[in-house]
Amino acid sequence: MMSTRNHRRAKPTDLLKTIYATPLNVHKNNLGIPLDLSYITTKLVVCSYPVTKYPKLMYRNSLEDLVAFLNLRHGPGNWKIYNFKVERGKSDYEDRDLEELLRSAVSDCSKKSYFSKNSTLAAEIDCVLNRVGWMDHSPPPFALLQEIIDDINTQLCRSDSCVAVLHCKMGKGRSGTICIAYMMKYMACPLSESRDLFMNARFKPGISRGVTILSQLRWLRYHEMFLYFEPDVRSEIMKQLANSKFKIHSVQLREPSSVLYSHHCVASIKLQLFNEVRDSVIDVATLETDAELLSNPDNKTITICFPLELDASDIRLEFGISARSQSLMSSFTALASYAHCWLNLYWETLKCSRENTSDYYSLSNLRCEQAAGQEFFFVMKWSELDGTGGTSNRGLKLFESLTLKWSLV
């Protein structure tokens, strides 16, 4: 290990960084480097995202400081950064920034170098950086979740000295989801215990409950289901998931709000998928409560039918409300915040299955079960939806619960 002498003199911005990281259980190093960085385990590190430019350099982690700390504490070649922050800002670091820092750090030929003299950035940067981001306040695609934690395990198994450094924006939801999933799979740690380990290692007592976004927690329960299967079966399950196709039949809203029958507003349901780079979602269907639906004398339920075929299992449902006329639009602004949820149709299909066979997870068996009359559906209360920006603020309550129904194609 390299010397742990002070890396540099203190700067005026160090105090601001310390104040900014007050809620976090940050690692106290003796290198004189102020970093928002937490050791979840001795080999699993979480931090907020590092930057390279002002003004965020005044209170965010400096990429230069982070690289210096990792080189001094763990040694060149022993660490790898996993960046889950897909949204990009002017202060965010580029691959070239990291390469230049690593090249400049290796001035002594006796030290281990990351890059060969004539290597290209594209060919070599993968050994120190893995950009696998997705939209904030959301779970990753289930297949991507498995790919990430498997890659982390490969990194950590290279040697006893290797560490993985995970960051999203604040080192909370996305990083926490991956940390917990990793500990569940490769440390045989139960979900509840993994959540507590992350929460206590990352945050000071009473500050945060760690991963709290309901859809991210739902993904961890899918992951828990996945780990019930033997390791030699899991690869086959991933093939089944990748080949699954679904036909959405209907969404039923139970005990809809009386505001939907006022004829002054319209409720909408959007079915969405990640876009190609996972920094946003695309609408694949939008449904609205029209006059015909609202004229139904049975005001206990509203059923919206939309036969739609999907070849993706990770979907997002978004619920909103808007005024029918422009004159009422301003009065609805405060009420029109969107509630939403993510779900994986393959895992929800398995949850509905009543088969007891060892290969009940196969699409052929699930289709046979479907042909015998088994229905596949997902029920969720309004209070179980995700709110705006990762909060519990869902705006005006539109219904008590929803039921989504589908079948396998």
Secondary structure by P-SEA (a helix, b strand, c coil): ccccccccccccaaaaaaaaaccccccccccccccccccccccbbbbcccccccccccccccaaaaaaaaaaacccccbbbbbcccccccccccaaaaaaaaaaaccccccccccccccccccccccccccccccccccccaaaaaaaaaaaaaaaaccccbbbbbbcccccaaaaaaaaaaaaccccccaaaaaaaaaaaccccccccccccaaaaaaaaaaaaaacccccaaaaaaaaaaabbbbbcbbbbcccccccccccbbbbbbbbbbccccccccccccccccccccccccccbbbbbbbccccccbbbbbbbccccccccccccccccccccccccaaaaaaaaccccccccccaaaaaaaaaaccccccccccccccccccccccccccccbbbbbbbcc
